Amino acid sequence: MERHQYIRALVSQLLEESPLTSEVVIVDVRHLMSVGEEKLAFDTMCSWIYEDSLSITSAYYERLVSAAQELGTPRSTDRLDELIED
């Protein structure tokens, strides 16, 4: 699988498993991915998770941190550890 497809699949899966419920935000993240802006889509998703104070599991948080490293956007997950509730 080429890197671009891998990154798109990675962000898509994290979006599907995210606690986001706002259709507007989900559509926005998907739109960003459809135009090749996976990094921005990932950052947007993380930002909304934090802004809406949505609970996440430690396992999901670790996957977000790993994806942020993979995407080269480690700051995307800043402060998300505050939302962990296991």
Backbone as ProteinMPNN parsed JSONL, in Angstrom:
{"seq_chain_A": "MERHQYIRALVSQLLEESPLTSEVVIVDVRHLMSVGEEKLAFDTMCSWIYEDSLSITSAYYERLVSAAQELGTPRSTDRLDELIED", "coords_chain_A": {"N_chain_A": [[0.853, -1.176, 0.0], [0.618, 2.174, -0.872], [2.153, 5.03, 0.669], [0.499, 7.344, 0.944], [-2.094, 6.258, 0.722], [-2.028, 4.588, 2.928], [-1.81, 6.449, 5.055], [-4.222, 7.85, 4.712], [-6.041, 5.759, 5.229], [-5.376, 5.217, 7.885], [-6.078, 7.636, 9.249], [-8.78, 7.686, 8.594], [-9.749, 5.379, 9.906], [-9.254, 6.06, 12.582], [-10.959, 8.238, 12.778], [-13.455, 6.987, 12.415], [-13.588, 5.532, 14.774], [-13.578, 7.451, 16.64], [-14.735, 9.628, 19.329], [-16.285, 11.622, 18.307], [-19.32, 13.231, 17.517], [-20.616, 15.184, 16.128], [-22.006, 15.802, 13.099], [-21.286, 17.784, 11.304], [-18.588, 18.302, 11.893], [-17.47, 15.771, 11.411], [-18.036, 15.467, 8.666], [-16.494, 17.596, 7.721], [-13.883, 16.744, 8.387], [-13.726, 14.425, 6.812], [-13.98, 15.618, 4.3], [-11.59, 17.125, 4.161], [-9.781, 15.0, 4.04], [-10.518, 13.939, 1.58], [-9.515, 15.748, -0.207], [-6.853, 15.415, -0.011], [-5.653, 16.329, 2.324], [-4.658, 15.03, 4.745], [-3.115, 15.395, 7.089], [-4.068, 17.847, 8.091], [-6.719, 17.106, 8.415], [-6.481, 15.175, 10.433], [-5.428, 16.763, 12.51], [-7.563, 18.531, 12.835], [-9.57, 16.766, 13.693], [-8.47, 15.91, 16.162], [-8.376, 18.369, 17.471], [-11.109, 19.008, 17.732], [-11.969, 16.912, 19.346], [-10.681, 17.598, 21.692], [-11.68, 20.241, 22.114], [-14.422, 19.756, 22.495], [-14.307, 18.326, 24.789], [-14.322, 15.468, 24.856], [-14.496, 12.206, 26.08], [-11.883, 9.789, 25.99], [-10.352, 6.568, 25.525], [-7.416, 5.139, 27.06], [-6.104, 3.465, 25.308], [-7.044, 4.35, 22.803], [-6.045, 6.931, 22.871], [-3.275, 6.38, 22.836], [-3.084, 5.349, 20.263], [-3.728, 7.635, 18.802], [-1.519, 9.262, 19.459], [0.538, 7.752, 18.343], [-0.217, 7.878, 15.637], [0.025, 10.626, 15.249], [2.779, 10.924, 15.461], [3.539, 9.416, 13.231], [2.413, 10.966, 11.197], [3.858, 13.242, 11.489], [2.993, 15.294, 13.069], [3.177, 15.912, 15.937], [2.18, 17.715, 17.86], [-0.516, 17.72, 17.576], [-1.794, 16.064, 19.349], [-1.475, 17.197, 21.789], [-2.383, 17.723, 25.107], [-4.557, 15.981, 24.969], [-4.376, 13.841, 26.616], [-5.57, 14.621, 28.937], [-8.181, 13.921, 28.675], [-8.537, 11.243, 29.003], [-10.328, 8.48, 30.068], [-10.66, 5.627, 31.589]], "CA_chain_A": [[0.0, 0.0, 0.0], [1.444, 3.372, -0.915], [2.107, 5.796, 1.917], [-0.681, 8.215, 0.968], [-3.258, 5.411, 1.014], [-1.871, 4.134, 4.312], [-2.132, 7.574, 5.934], [-5.663, 8.087, 4.6], [-6.715, 4.662, 5.939], [-5.101, 5.406, 9.307], [-6.906, 8.739, 9.743], [-10.185, 7.264, 8.453], [-10.085, 4.445, 10.976], [-9.307, 6.812, 13.842], [-12.187, 9.031, 12.741], [-14.583, 6.077, 12.63], [-13.587, 5.081, 16.161], [-13.487, 8.62, 17.514], [-15.955, 9.959, 20.073], [-16.97, 12.738, 17.659], [-20.716, 12.975, 17.149], [-21.091, 16.278, 15.289], [-21.936, 15.475, 11.673], [-20.58, 18.871, 10.62], [-17.155, 18.067, 12.099], [-17.117, 14.524, 10.718], [-18.043, 15.776, 7.232], [-15.343, 18.455, 7.472], [-12.676, 15.907, 8.431], [-13.75, 13.588, 5.599], [-13.704, 16.493, 3.143], [-10.155, 17.397, 4.152], [-9.1, 13.799, 3.551], [-10.838, 13.734, 0.158], [-8.686, 16.651, -1.009], [-5.446, 15.106, 0.248], [-5.165, 17.053, 3.508], [-4.788, 14.103, 5.866], [-2.544, 15.987, 8.305], [-5.022, 18.839, 8.575], [-7.897, 16.351, 8.862], [-6.131, 14.583, 11.727], [-5.319, 17.848, 13.482], [-8.926, 19.014, 13.063], [-10.247, 15.761, 14.505], [-7.926, 15.995, 17.52], [-8.787, 19.65, 18.042], [-12.516, 18.94, 18.131], [-12.072, 16.003, 20.498], [-10.287, 18.386, 22.863], [-12.623, 21.358, 22.289], [-15.7, 19.25, 23.009], [-14.002, 17.568, 26.016], [-14.856, 14.118, 24.665], [-13.709, 11.161, 26.749], [-11.225, 8.785, 25.162], [-9.659, 5.527, 26.289], [-5.957, 5.236, 26.974], [-5.699, 2.764, 24.078], [-7.312, 5.25, 21.672], [-5.062, 8.01, 23.003], [-1.981, 5.871, 22.36], [-3.177, 5.253, 18.795], [-3.642, 9.008, 18.3], [-0.129, 9.696, 19.61], [1.298, 7.029, 17.325], [-0.569, 8.455, 14.335], [0.609, 11.969, 15.195], [4.197, 10.726, 15.155], [3.58, 8.941, 11.848], [2.07, 12.087, 10.325], [4.772, 14.351, 11.715], [2.239, 16.37, 13.723], [3.082, 15.497, 17.346], [1.443, 18.677, 18.684], [-1.951, 17.48, 17.402], [-2.343, 15.328, 20.492], [-1.207, 17.916, 23.037], [-3.452, 17.851, 26.111], [-5.614, 14.976, 24.859], [-4.249, 12.924, 27.751], [-6.498, 15.098, 29.97], [-9.524, 13.391, 28.399], [-8.547, 9.791, 29.151], [-11.184, 7.901, 31.11], [-10.762, 4.16, 31.395]], "C_chain_A": [[0.899, 1.239, 0.0], [1.201, 4.215, 0.335], [0.848, 6.666, 2.019], [-1.937, 7.416, 1.31], [-3.22, 4.923, 2.458], [-2.286, 5.233, 5.289], [-3.631, 7.858, 5.906], [-6.443, 7.016, 5.362], [-6.548, 4.812, 7.454], [-6.013, 6.488, 9.899], [-8.381, 8.364, 9.669], [-10.601, 6.339, 9.584], [-10.182, 5.156, 12.323], [-10.559, 7.683, 13.906], [-13.402, 8.154, 13.034], [-14.704, 5.66, 14.088], [-13.557, 6.242, 17.157], [-14.8, 8.85, 18.258], [-16.741, 11.115, 19.438], [-18.388, 12.345, 17.264], [-21.277, 14.056, 16.234], [-20.901, 15.915, 13.813], [-21.159, 16.533, 10.904], [-19.069, 18.651, 10.711], [-16.714, 16.831, 11.333], [-17.054, 14.752, 9.208], [-16.835, 16.635, 6.869], [-14.053, 17.643, 7.433], [-12.612, 15.019, 7.185], [-13.446, 14.409, 4.35], [-12.207, 16.792, 3.041], [-9.376, 16.194, 3.635], [-9.324, 13.623, 2.052], [-10.025, 14.648, -0.754], [-7.197, 16.511, -0.673], [-4.832, 15.813, 1.44], [-5.299, 16.189, 4.76], [-4.236, 14.678, 7.166], [-3.507, 16.995, 8.918], [-6.293, 18.157, 9.092], [-7.644, 15.763, 10.244], [-6.074, 15.652, 12.819], [-6.701, 18.402, 13.834], [-9.694, 18.061, 13.97], [-9.776, 15.849, 15.96], [-8.368, 17.281, 18.209], [-10.232, 19.606, 18.535], [-12.735, 17.98, 19.296], [-11.74, 16.787, 21.763], [-11.301, 19.495, 23.146], [-13.943, 20.913, 22.912], [-15.536, 18.422, 24.281], [-14.58, 16.159, 25.966], [-13.933, 13.088, 25.312], [-13.124, 10.195, 25.726], [-10.572, 7.751, 26.071], [-8.153, 5.727, 26.16], [-5.451, 4.544, 25.71], [-5.909, 3.654, 22.853], [-6.326, 6.42, 21.699], [-3.699, 7.564, 22.465], [-1.959, 5.75, 20.84], [-3.1, 6.645, 18.166], [-2.201, 9.515, 18.358], [0.745, 9.03, 18.551], [1.036, 7.604, 15.936], [0.037, 9.845, 14.179], [2.097, 11.896, 14.868], [4.374, 10.326, 13.687], [3.347, 10.084, 10.859], [3.037, 13.258, 10.454], [4.082, 15.56, 12.326], [2.073, 16.064, 15.214], [2.286, 16.456, 18.226], [-0.066, 18.481, 18.569], [-2.581, 16.834, 18.626], [-2.042, 15.988, 21.835], [-2.487, 18.034, 23.856], [-4.582, 16.831, 25.975], [-5.548, 13.975, 26.002], [-5.156, 13.348, 28.907], [-7.88, 14.479, 29.846], [-9.622, 11.884, 28.589], [-9.411, 9.38, 30.332], [-11.338, 6.413, 30.826], [-11.609, 3.536, 32.448]], "O_chain_A": [[1.835, 1.328, 0.794], [0.153, 4.109, 0.971], [0.209, 6.713, 3.071], [-2.756, 7.866, 2.111], [-4.25, 4.855, 3.128], [-3.026, 4.978, 6.239], [-4.243, 8.081, 6.95], [-7.403, 7.333, 6.064], [-7.484, 4.558, 8.212], [-6.645, 6.272, 10.933], [-9.15, 8.685, 10.575], [-11.68, 6.496, 10.156], [-11.088, 4.883, 13.111], [-11.15, 7.846, 14.974], [-14.276, 8.537, 13.812], [-15.812, 5.457, 14.584], [-13.516, 6.03, 18.369], [-15.846, 8.332, 17.867], [-17.76, 11.538, 19.985], [-18.62, 11.255, 16.74], [-22.325, 13.851, 15.621], [-19.775, 15.744, 13.344], [-20.448, 16.21, 9.952], [-18.357, 18.797, 9.717], [-15.677, 16.854, 10.67], [-16.126, 14.286, 8.546], [-16.218, 16.426, 5.825], [-13.225, 17.835, 6.543], [-11.551, 14.883, 6.576], [-12.741, 13.95, 3.452], [-11.628, 16.719, 1.957], [-8.418, 16.351, 2.878], [-8.417, 13.203, 1.334], [-9.864, 14.358, -1.94], [-6.389, 17.377, -1.009], [-3.608, 15.888, 1.55], [-5.972, 16.57, 5.718], [-4.82, 14.473, 8.23], [-3.732, 16.99, 10.128], [-6.87, 18.586, 10.091], [-8.501, 15.846, 11.124], [-6.605, 15.464, 13.913], [-6.974, 18.706, 14.995], [-10.381, 18.489, 14.897], [-10.594, 15.862, 16.88], [-8.697, 17.275, 19.395], [-10.544, 20.103, 19.617], [-13.599, 18.217, 20.14], [-12.425, 16.662, 22.778], [-11.732, 19.668, 24.286], [-14.509, 21.61, 23.754], [-16.511, 17.875, 24.796], [-15.24, 15.711, 26.904], [-12.72, 13.115, 25.102], [-13.767, 9.832, 24.741], [-10.277, 8.025, 27.235], [-7.684, 6.411, 25.25], [-4.474, 4.99, 25.108], [-5.055, 3.708, 21.968], [-5.834, 6.844, 20.653], [-3.052, 8.3, 21.721], [-0.939, 6.018, 20.205], [-2.478, 6.818, 17.118], [-1.721, 10.131, 17.406], [1.593, 9.679, 17.939], [1.966, 7.794, 15.153], [0.51, 10.202, 13.1], [2.612, 12.704, 14.095], [5.254, 10.839, 12.996], [4.0, 10.161, 9.818], [3.035, 14.163, 9.62], [4.511, 16.699, 12.137], [0.947, 15.968, 15.701], [1.76, 16.034, 19.256], [-0.819, 19.019, 19.38], [-3.763, 17.034, 18.905], [-2.316, 15.416, 22.89], [-3.54, 18.405, 23.337], [-5.49, 16.825, 26.806], [-6.547, 13.331, 26.325], [-5.48, 12.528, 29.767], [-8.664, 14.505, 30.794], [-10.683, 11.303, 28.359], [-9.243, 9.872, 31.447], [-12.069, 6.013, 29.921], [-11.804, 2.321, 32.444]]}, "name": "protein", "num_of_chains": 1, "seq": "MERHQYIRALVSQLLEESPLTSEVVIVDVRHLMSVGEEKLAFDTMCSWIYEDSLSITSAYYERLVSAAQELGTPRSTDRLDELIED"}
